[in-house]
Amino acid sequence: MTTEQVYSILRDKLGESKIVKPKAGELKYFTAQSAALVPAVQVFPENAKEVSTVLQVAQDLQIPFAVKAGGHGVYSGASSIEGGILIDLSRINAVEVAPDRTSVSIGAGAKWGDVYGKLDQMGISVPGGRISTVGVGGLTLGGGISFAASRYGLACNNVKSYEVVLADGKIVSVTHETHPDLFWALRGAGTNFGIQYLEDSETRAIALLDTFCKSQDPSSSSADADAEAFIITAYVAPMARFITTAVLSHGKPEDDPPVFDGFTALPSIASSTKIRSIANLSVELNANNPHGLRSKTLALAVKSDVKILTGVLEIYKEVISPHQDTVINFVPAILLQPLLPRMLPASGSEHALGLTREDGPLFVVSLLWSWTEPSDDALIESLAHDFAGRVTATATAQDKFHRYIYLNYAAGDQDVFASYGKENLERLVQVSREYDPNGVFSKLRPGYIKVARGRQPNGDT
């Protein structure tokens, strides 16, 4: 089947305005690796029925496909494809607030900046992404740590219903009542501050973050449900220094919340404090995340403990230091973001992640590395593998390792769904067999992390 034939079939079914044959360099993605993959055909469905039509064509012709919402898939193939069909959801982007203002219907292709922009005008908001260009669909399905997680939990746990196109093309409304197993599986499958510190204050910042997490137990008298905090450390080549940024946010429009006194007291080289909307902050954070670079991500989890967190930073520096000035345009960042008990449900039955309040507080440790030259790809992969192995071994030896892998920052070769626990993985495989008996999403969508990596089209594992 040639590109022209595929284009012709989809054009006849959807109309010429919704089908293009993209060229190299035209596609917009967060990472250079994703943008380098050029599909045979890019399709812009405008509703679920048209998504169903494209999916049925892909099955009939046995053509691989990928699905793109915001395009922030962090590894090549997550939301991109070489040849095949790219289902671009960017036109399914409506944001419709319910009359009672207690819920909002959001198109899977909407970006969080647009969502916040509309909701800000109405004086309301939802738990969502922290970067304006991140897509609603990917962030929510992966779990979704947000600026409101302390108050309302992960983004996935706030979804009331999904409109889903199944593997057979059927369109269903999925709720806890109508499709309990699939609903469970989909839940996982403001004052703001940004303060920057030099290495001299890095260890103290980590200690403060660990203390902050442990103080946020709901039973603690010092707990502040409106407070959120995480830190990012990166080597900044022009300064030849490591810089740590504490990103602190508070849900009430008050200056200098006391919960952050320890952070604000540390000597800093830059600080921004002001009352702002989430929409405004998400745009600013997006500006600090340049698109189009080569990217490597990886996610691990450790228990909240200052010794292991400090050890993680030491391993990170030991791994990258021999190469920090030799890899061209290398920006090796590491993100430490907490999962507090109140961010998680009391029962594991509420989502597929295999996490409950008893697991917290945890830290999701994520590599967010960028560079420009393909010739450095193999070295970067080797360094990341070394980092993961050393952190896993060190944390395990100290009984501080946790199996959970955060899907939204995972590497493409990490077995995310196995990290949800054996029972949850088995249940996810059963759900996959029930709703996709022929393995359409595992066989024809090759780039995305699979529920069961060894699953065959007939449903065997």
Rosetta blueprint (number, residue, H / E / L):
1 M L
2 T L
3 T H
4 E H
5 Q H
6 V H
7 Y H
8 S H
9 I H
10 L H
11 R H
12 D H
13 K H
14 L H
15 G L
16 E H
17 S H
18 K H
19 I E
20 V E
21 K L
22 P L
23 K L
24 A L
25 G L
26 E L
27 L L
28 K L
29 Y L
30 F L
31 T E
32 A H
33 Q H
34 S H
35 A H
36 A L
37 L L
38 V L
39 P L
40 A L
41 V E
42 Q E
43 V E
44 F L
45 P L
46 E L
47 N L
48 A H
49 K H
50 E H
51 V H
52 S H
53 T H
54 V H
55 L H
56 Q H
57 V H
58 A H
59 Q H
60 D H
61 L H
62 Q L
63 I L
64 P L
65 F E
66 A E
67 V E
68 K E
69 A L
70 G L
71 G L
72 H L
73 G L
74 V L
75 Y L
76 S L
77 G L
78 A L
79 S L
80 S L
81 I L
82 E L
83 G L
84 G L
85 I E
86 L E
87 I E
88 D E
89 L L
90 S L
91 R L
92 I L
93 N L
94 A L
95 V E
96 E E
97 V E
98 A L
99 P L
100 D L
101 R L
102 T L
103 S L
104 V E
105 S E
106 I E
107 G L
108 A L
109 G L
110 A L
111 K E
112 W H
113 G H
114 D H
115 V H
116 Y H
117 G H
118 K H
119 L H
120 D H
121 Q L
122 M L
123 G L
124 I L
125 S L
126 V L
127 P L
128 G L
129 G L
130 R L
131 I L
132 S L
133 T L
134 V L
135 G E
136 V H
137 G H
138 G H
139 L H
140 T H
141 L H
142 G L
143 G L
144 G L
145 I L
146 S L
147 F L
148 A L
149 A H
150 S H
151 R H
152 Y H
153 G L
154 L L
155 A H
156 C H
157 N H
158 N H
159 V L
160 K L
161 S L
162 Y E
163 E E
164 V E
165 V E
166 L L
167 A L
168 D L
169 G L
170 K L
171 I E
172 V E
173 S E
174 V E
175 T L
176 H L
177 E L
178 T L
179 H L
180 P H
181 D H
182 L H
183 F H
184 W H
185 A H
186 L H
187 R L
188 G L
189 A L
190 G L
191 T E
192 N E
193 F E
194 G E
195 I E
196 Q E
197 Y E
198 L L
199 E H
200 D H
201 S H
202 E H
203 T H
204 R H
205 A H
206 I H
207 A H
208 L H
209 L H
210 D H
211 T H
212 F H
213 C H
214 K H
215 S H
216 Q L
217 D L
218 P L
219 S L
220 S L
221 S L
222 S L
223 A L
224 D L
225 A L
226 D L
227 A E
228 E E
229 A E
230 F E
231 I E
232 I E
233 T E
234 A E
235 Y E
236 V E
237 A H
238 P H
239 M H
240 A L
241 R E
242 F E
243 I E
244 T E
245 T E
246 A E
247 V E
248 L E
249 S E
250 H E
251 G L
252 K L
253 P L
254 E L
255 D L
256 D L
257 P L
258 P H
259 V H
260 F H
261 D H
262 G H
263 F H
264 T H
265 A H
266 L L
267 P L
268 S L
269 I L
270 A E
271 S E
272 S E
273 T E
274 K E
275 I E
276 R L
277 S L
278 I H
279 A H
280 N H
281 L H
282 S H
283 V H
284 E H
285 L H
286 N H
287 A H
288 N L
289 N L
290 P L
291 H L
292 G L
293 L E
294 R E
295 S E
296 K E
297 T E
298 L E
299 A E
300 L E
301 A E
302 V E
303 K E
304 S L
305 D L
306 V H
307 K H
308 I H
309 L H
310 T H
311 G H
312 V H
313 L H
314 E H
315 I H
316 Y H
317 K H
318 E H
319 V H
320 I H
321 S H
322 P H
323 H H
324 Q L
325 D L
326 T L
327 V L
328 I L
329 N L
330 F L
331 V E
332 P E
333 A E
334 I E
335 L E
336 L E
337 Q E
338 P E
339 L E
340 L L
341 P H
342 R H
343 M H
344 L L
345 P L
346 A L
347 S L
348 G H
349 S H
350 E H
351 H L
352 A L
353 L L
354 G L
355 L L
356 T L
357 R H
358 E H
359 D H
360 G L
361 P L
362 L E
363 F E
364 V E
365 V E
366 S E
367 L E
368 L E
369 W E
370 S E
371 W E
372 T L
373 E L
374 P H
375 S H
376 D H
377 D H
378 A H
379 L H
380 I H
381 E H
382 S H
383 L H
384 A H
385 H H
386 D H
387 F H
388 A H
389 G H
390 R H
391 V H
392 T H
393 A H
394 T H
395 A H
396 T H
397 A H
398 Q L
399 D L
400 K L
401 F E
402 H E
403 R L
404 Y L
405 I L
406 Y L
407 L H
408 N H
409 Y H
410 A L
411 A L
412 G L
413 D L
414 Q L
415 D L
416 V L
417 F H
418 A H
419 S H
420 Y H
421 G L
422 K H
423 E H
424 N H
425 L H
426 E H
427 R H
428 L H
429 V H
430 Q H
431 V H
432 S H
433 R H
434 E H
435 Y H
436 D L
437 P L
438 N L
439 G L
440 V H
441 F H
442 S H
443 K H
444 L L
445 R L
446 P L
447 G L
448 Y L
449 I L
450 K L
451 V L
452 A L
453 R L
454 G L
455 R L
456 Q L
457 P L
458 N L
459 G L
460 D L
461 T L
